[in-house]
Amino acid sequence: MRRSSRKRGRSTVRARKVDFSDIPEATDEQLRVMRRVGRPPIGAAPCHLIAIRLDPRVLQRLRREARQRQVGYQTLINEILAGHVRRLA
């Protein structure tokens, strides 16, 4: 059975364009004091954001293991993959 790629509850109608013409440009002072929004990079080189498909049972087990180790499941996946890559070298 093939699933639709459309997510439930999301409208396929495009949003109307917003007129931003009346918003003034930011000054140099405003730009200088602005801070980055979002997750800060961890370590010397920021990690790359990717999408990966995992078997639901595998993901469930990884999440359970991550909770036991008190780390995030994505951190656990990265540690497992990094260990594997080190063994290959």
Secondary structure, 3 states (H helix, E strand, C coil): CCCCCCCCCCCCCCCCCCCCCCCCCCCHHHHHHCCCCCCCCCCCCCCCCCCCCCCHHHHHHHHHHHHHHCCCHHHHHHHHHHHHHHHHC
